[in-house]
Amino acid sequence: MKRKRYPKEFKDQLIQETVETGNVVQVAKRHEISPKTLYRWISRSKHKAWEHTSSGAKKTAVYVPSHQEFKQLEKENNQLKKLLGEKDLEIAILRDLIKKKNPGFHTE
């Protein structure tokens, strides 16, 4: 079976009609084409719209904390590091105690 080629204007017209009616199958039947073909055209048209979008619109926003927020985050980070160090020290001490009481006991 030989494939039929359709002009871009025809494809755009059908895509527009599909957007207006909201029913791909109905539009495909009316114009005697496969719904799968029409879905493919719609998918490609969305992809091409992304290609023509300005680069400024594609950029995602990046959060940059203020000086005050940054200082607060640094302070909180240092407190958490200190707590973690204390907990690691406690674990090391407890492991030493277990080794002294049970010489055959192995910890990870």
C-alpha positions as a Markdown table, in Angstrom:
| # | Residue | x | y | z |
|---|---|---|---|---|
| 1 | Met | 0.0 | 0.0 | 0.0 |
| 2 | Lys | 1.4 | 3.3 | -1.1 |
| 3 | Arg | 1.5 | 6.2 | 1.4 |
| 4 | Lys | -0.4 | 9.3 | 0.6 |
| 5 | Arg | 1.3 | 12.7 | 1.3 |
| 6 | Tyr | -0.8 | 15.6 | 2.6 |
| 7 | Pro | 0.2 | 19.3 | 2.3 |
| 8 | Lys | 1.2 | 21.1 | 5.5 |
| 9 | Glu | -1.8 | 23.5 | 5.2 |
| 10 | Phe | -4.2 | 20.4 | 5.2 |
| 11 | Lys | -2.5 | 19.0 | 8.3 |
| 12 | Asp | -2.7 | 22.3 | 10.1 |
| 13 | Gln | -6.4 | 22.7 | 9.1 |
| 14 | Leu | -7.2 | 19.2 | 10.6 |
| 15 | Ile | -5.2 | 19.9 | 13.7 |
| 16 | Gln | -7.0 | 23.2 | 14.2 |
| 17 | Glu | -10.4 | 21.5 | 13.6 |
| 18 | Thr | -9.5 | 18.8 | 16.2 |
| 19 | Val | -8.6 | 21.4 | 18.7 |
| 20 | Glu | -11.9 | 23.2 | 18.1 |
| 21 | Thr | -14.1 | 20.0 | 18.2 |
| 22 | Gly | -12.0 | 18.1 | 20.7 |
| 23 | Asn | -12.7 | 14.8 | 18.9 |
| 24 | Val | -9.9 | 13.3 | 16.9 |
| 25 | Val | -11.8 | 10.2 | 15.7 |
| 26 | Gln | -14.7 | 12.3 | 14.3 |
| 27 | Val | -12.4 | 14.6 | 12.4 |
| 28 | Ala | -10.4 | 11.7 | 11.0 |
| 29 | Lys | -13.5 | 9.9 | 9.8 |
| 30 | Arg | -14.8 | 13.1 | 8.1 |
| 31 | His | -11.6 | 13.5 | 6.1 |
| 32 | Glu | -11.1 | 9.8 | 5.6 |
| 33 | Ile | -7.7 | 9.4 | 7.3 |
| 34 | Ser | -6.6 | 7.2 | 10.1 |
| 35 | Pro | -7.0 | 8.6 | 13.6 |
| 36 | Lys | -3.5 | 7.3 | 14.4 |
| 37 | Thr | -2.2 | 9.6 | 11.6 |
| 38 | Leu | -4.0 | 12.6 | 13.0 |
| 39 | Tyr | -2.7 | 11.8 | 16.5 |
| 40 | Arg | 0.8 | 11.7 | 15.1 |
| 41 | Trp | 0.3 | 15.1 | 13.3 |
| 42 | Ile | -0.9 | 16.6 | 16.6 |
| 43 | Ser | 2.0 | 15.2 | 18.5 |
| 44 | Arg | 4.5 | 16.6 | 16.0 |
| 45 | Ser | 2.9 | 20.0 | 15.9 |
| 46 | Lys | 3.2 | 20.3 | 19.7 |
| 47 | His | 6.9 | 19.3 | 19.4 |
| 48 | Lys | 7.6 | 21.9 | 16.6 |
| 49 | Ala | 5.9 | 24.6 | 18.7 |
| 50 | Trp | 8.6 | 24.0 | 21.4 |
| 51 | Glu | 11.3 | 24.4 | 18.8 |
| 52 | His | 9.9 | 27.9 | 17.9 |
| 53 | Thr | 9.6 | 29.0 | 21.5 |
| 54 | Ser | 12.1 | 31.7 | 22.6 |
| 55 | Ser | 14.9 | 30.5 | 24.7 |
| 56 | Gly | 13.9 | 33.0 | 27.5 |
| 57 | Ala | 10.6 | 31.3 | 27.8 |
| 58 | Lys | 12.2 | 27.9 | 28.1 |
| 59 | Lys | 14.5 | 28.8 | 31.0 |
| 60 | Thr | 13.5 | 27.6 | 34.4 |
| 61 | Ala | 13.6 | 29.9 | 37.4 |
| 62 | Val | 16.4 | 29.4 | 39.9 |
| 63 | Tyr | 15.9 | 30.2 | 43.5 |
| 64 | Val | 18.7 | 32.3 | 45.0 |
| 65 | Pro | 18.4 | 32.9 | 48.8 |
| 66 | Ser | 19.0 | 36.3 | 50.2 |
| 67 | His | 22.0 | 37.1 | 52.3 |
| 68 | Gln | 20.0 | 36.7 | 55.5 |
| 69 | Glu | 18.5 | 33.4 | 54.4 |
| 70 | Phe | 21.9 | 32.1 | 53.4 |
| 71 | Lys | 23.4 | 33.0 | 56.8 |
| 72 | Gln | 20.4 | 31.2 | 58.5 |
| 73 | Leu | 20.9 | 28.1 | 56.4 |
| 74 | Glu | 24.6 | 28.1 | 57.1 |
| 75 | Lys | 23.9 | 28.3 | 60.9 |
| 76 | Glu | 21.4 | 25.5 | 60.7 |
| 77 | Asn | 23.8 | 23.4 | 58.6 |
| 78 | Asn | 26.6 | 23.9 | 61.2 |
| 79 | Gln | 24.2 | 22.9 | 64.0 |
| 80 | Leu | 23.3 | 19.7 | 62.2 |
| 81 | Lys | 26.9 | 18.9 | 61.5 |
| 82 | Lys | 27.7 | 19.3 | 65.2 |
| 83 | Leu | 24.8 | 17.0 | 66.2 |
| 84 | Leu | 25.9 | 14.4 | 63.7 |
| 85 | Gly | 29.4 | 14.5 | 65.1 |
| 86 | Glu | 28.2 | 14.0 | 68.6 |
| 87 | Lys | 26.0 | 11.1 | 67.5 |
| 88 | Asp | 28.9 | 9.5 | 65.7 |
| 89 | Leu | 31.1 | 9.9 | 68.9 |
| 90 | Glu | 28.3 | 8.3 | 71.0 |
| 91 | Ile | 28.1 | 5.3 | 68.6 |
| 92 | Ala | 31.9 | 4.9 | 68.7 |
| 93 | Ile | 31.9 | 4.9 | 72.5 |
| 94 | Leu | 29.1 | 2.4 | 72.7 |
| 95 | Arg | 30.8 | 0.1 | 70.2 |
| 96 | Asp | 34.0 | 0.2 | 72.3 |
| 97 | Leu | 32.0 | -0.7 | 75.4 |
| 98 | Ile | 30.4 | -3.6 | 73.7 |
| 99 | Lys | 33.8 | -4.9 | 72.4 |
| 100 | Lys | 35.2 | -4.7 | 76.0 |
| 101 | Lys | 32.3 | -6.6 | 77.5 |
| 102 | Asn | 32.0 | -9.2 | 74.7 |
| 103 | Pro | 35.3 | -9.6 | 72.9 |
| 104 | Gly | 33.8 | -12.1 | 70.4 |
| 105 | Phe | 31.0 | -9.7 | 69.3 |
| 106 | His | 31.6 | -8.0 | 66.0 |
| 107 | Thr | 29.9 | -4.8 | 64.9 |
| 108 | Glu | 29.9 | -3.3 | 61.4 |
